Amino acid sequence: MADGLSPLKALCGLRSAPALDAAQQAALRQELRQAMAPCEWFTIGVMAPSAEAAVVALRSCERALGWEPLEHDPAGEALASIEGPVFLKGNQNSGRFLVRREAGLGEGILISGHSAVQPDAEDTWGPLPLGLLDQHDG
């Protein structure tokens, strides 16, 4: 990641999440949690090689961040029928997520924080590595 930039700021504008060592991942998780703290709700985007990988990443984020699990939107395509790279879009306000085929994307997680109380805290963070939030800091 770029020298002089915070781990989160260094990700801005990347097409795909970078490979990070354990120390970089720990610093990124800590900064992400601090940045997210003032927000009341979130949207999440997952760029993944498959629908299954996207849902696994979503569920990992939900567990790690204490979010209520989102439901697959019944208006969307059946997950089992989607092959190849995808983009998953989840919204805590609606409680749902959709997955669509999307070739040419990178890989990673984008999280947007929303706050009516502290609008200056609103931002989009990422792309974060797909397994970033699977890790636990000692």
C-alpha positions in Angstrom: 0.0 0.0 0.0 1.1 3.5 -0.6 3.4 5.2 1.9 1.9 8.1 3.9 -1.7 7.0 3.3 -3.8 5.2 5.8 -4.6 1.6 4.9 -8.2 2.5 3.9 -7.2 5.6 1.9 -4.6 3.5 0.0 -7.3 1.2 -1.3 -9.4 4.0 -2.8 -9.4 3.8 -6.6 -8.0 0.3 -6.8 -9.7 -2.1 -9.3 -9.1 -5.1 -7.1 -8.2 -5.7 -3.5 -4.4 -6.1 -2.9 -2.7 -9.0 -1.3 -1.8 -8.0 2.3 0.4 -9.5 4.9 -1.0 -10.2 8.4 0.1 -6.9 9.9 -1.4 -4.9 7.0 -4.7 -6.9 7.4 -4.8 -6.2 11.1 -4.2 -2.5 10.6 -6.9 -2.4 7.9 -9.4 -4.2 10.1 -8.8 -1.8 12.9 -9.1 1.3 10.8 -12.2 0.0 9.0 -14.0 -0.7 12.3 -13.2 2.9 13.5 -14.4 4.4 10.3 -17.6 2.4 10.4 -18.4 3.1 14.1 -20.4 6.4 13.6 -22.6 4.9 10.8 -26.1 3.6 11.5 -26.4 1.3 8.5 -24.5 -0.1 5.5 -24.6 -1.2 2.0 -22.1 -3.8 0.7 -20.8 -4.7 -2.7 -18.9 -7.9 -3.3 -16.9 -8.5 -6.5 -16.2 -12.2 -6.7 -15.3 -15.0 -9.1 -18.6 -16.8 -8.4 -22.0 -16.3 -6.7 -21.0 -18.8 -4.0 -17.8 -16.9 -3.2 -19.8 -13.6 -3.1 -22.3 -15.0 -0.6 -19.5 -16.6 1.5 -17.8 -13.1 1.7 -21.2 -11.5 2.6 -21.8 -14.0 5.4 -18.3 -13.5 6.7 -18.8 -9.8 6.9 -22.2 -10.2 8.6 -20.7 -12.5 11.3 -17.6 -10.3 11.9 -19.5 -7.1 12.0 -22.6 -8.3 14.0 -25.0 -7.6 11.1 -28.4 -9.3 10.7 -28.1 -11.7 7.8 -29.5 -10.3 4.6 -32.0 -12.4 2.6 -31.6 -13.1 -1.1 -34.1 -10.9 -3.0 -36.7 -13.2 -4.5 -36.9 -10.8 -7.5 -33.3 -11.8 -8.3 -31.9 -14.7 -10.3 -31.5 -18.0 -8.5 -28.0 -18.1 -7.2 -27.4 -21.7 -8.4 -28.0 -20.5 -12.0 -25.4 -17.8 -12.0 -22.0 -18.8 -13.4 -18.8 -16.9 -13.6 -17.8 -13.5 -12.0 -20.5 -11.6 -10.1 -21.3 -8.5 -8.3 -23.4 -8.9 -5.1 -25.2 -5.8 -3.8 -26.6 -5.9 -0.2 -28.6 -3.2 1.6 -29.3 -3.3 5.4 -32.3 -1.0 4.9 -34.1 -3.4 2.6 -32.6 -6.5 4.4 -31.9 -8.0 1.0 -29.1 -8.7 -1.5 -29.0 -9.4 -5.2 -26.3 -11.1 -7.3 -25.7 -10.4 -11.0 -23.3 -11.6 -13.5 -20.6 -9.1 -14.1 -17.5 -9.8 -16.2 -14.4 -7.6 -16.1 -14.6 -6.6 -12.4 -11.8 -7.0 -10.0 -12.1 -8.9 -6.7 -13.0 -7.5 -3.3 -15.5 -6.0 -0.9 -16.8 -2.5 -0.9 -18.7 -1.2 2.2 -20.5 2.1 2.3 -21.5 3.6 5.6 -24.6 5.7 6.0 -25.5 8.1 8.8 -28.3 10.6 9.1 -26.8 11.8 12.5 -23.2 12.2 11.2 -23.3 12.6 7.4 -19.6 13.5 7.4 -18.9 9.9 8.5 -20.5 8.5 5.4 -18.0 6.9 3.0 -17.2 3.9 0.9 -14.3 1.7 1.9 -12.5 -0.8 -0.3 -11.9 -2.8 -2.2 -11.1 -5.0 0.8 -9.8 -8.5 0.4 -12.6 -11.1 0.3 -11.4 -12.9 3.4 -10.3 -9.8 5.4 -13.0 -10.0 8.0 -12.5 -13.8 8.5 -9.4 -13.0 10.4 -9.3 -12.2 14.1 -6.7 -10.0 15.8 -5.1 -11.5 18.9 
